[in-house]
């Protein structure tokens, strides 16, 4: 399951540097799958089957507050014992995203894929 940042976010930015996958972005910021990963190819099939272009700019998920790109979020599995964004958030707005439920094995597969 990915983590989502709720609309209770105060835009403090504490979470962004903690993400080992560079999956957290400031509101309104476009992002790329290659940011902070080893992905570089124009055409890549993600472990979940979605085909992406690692170099293509993606539309911001939120214009108002920090957001997490769910296809890049591994809940810090493979890096830390708990999601670091949630650990440092002063208002507890980094919570599990029920729309992106993944097993630990799926998260580990995604982590290995992002950081070959």
N, C-alpha and C positions, 0 to 999 in steps of 0.2 A: 504494500500500500504506500502510495506517495504521501508526502506531507503537503498541506495547503496552508496558506497564510490567510487568515480571515480578515474581514473588514474592520476588525478591532485594532489592526496594525497602526502604530503611531509613527511609522517611517523612520525609526531610529537607526536602521541599517546594521544592527548588531549581528543579525543572522547571516548576511551576505558573505563576509570573509570566512565564516565557519564551514561553508559547504564544500566538501571535498570534490564534488562533481561540477562546481560552478553552475548550479541549477537555479540559483536565486538571483533575481534581477530587480532593480529599482523600477517602480511603477512608470509606465510609458517607455521603457527602454526596450528596443528590439534586441533579439538574442539569436545565437546560433548554436546548433548542436555541437559544433567543434570547440566552443568556448570551454577551456579547462579540461578537455578530454583528448584522447588520441585519435578521434575521428577526423579524417581529412578529406575523404572521397566525396565526390558530388552525388553519387547514388549509393545508398547504404540501406540494407534491410535490418531494422532493429530486431532484437530478440522477440518482440511481440508481433513481428510481421509487418509493421508499418515501414514503408519505404520513405526515406528522407534524403535530403541533400544537406550534408553536414556544413557546407559553406554558405547556405542560403539564409538570409535574415528572416527571422520569424516575427510575427506580429506580437506585441506585448499582450500578456494575458490580463493585465490590469493597468489602467492608466492612473489609478489613484494611490495604490500602495504597493509595497514589495510583493513579488509573486514568485512561485516556484514552477519551473517547467517540469511537469510530471513525468515525461519520458526520460528525463535526466536524473530524477530523484531516486535514490536507493535507500532512503531512510538512514543513510550513513552505514548500512550493512557492508561489511568488508573493510571498513575504516574505523568505526567507533562502536561502542556498545549501545548508544542511543542517538537519536537524531540531534545533531549539534545545534540546529536552528532552534529547536524547542528548548534545549538546555539553556541557551543564552537569552531567549526572548523575555523581556521584562514584563510583558502583558499577556503572556501565554496564548498568543494567537497563532502559533505554529502547531497545527493539529493534524491527525490522520485524515486523509481524503478518502471518503467512502466510495468515490467514483473510480478510484485506482487501487484496487485490492490486488496485492501480489504476495506470493509465498516468499519465505526466506530464500529458497532455492532460486526463484525467479529474480529476486533482488540481487543475489550473488552473481547470477548469469549476466544481468544488466551491468553490474559494476565491472565485471571482467571485460565485457564488450566495450564499455566506455573508456576503459584504461588498459588496452591491449599492450 
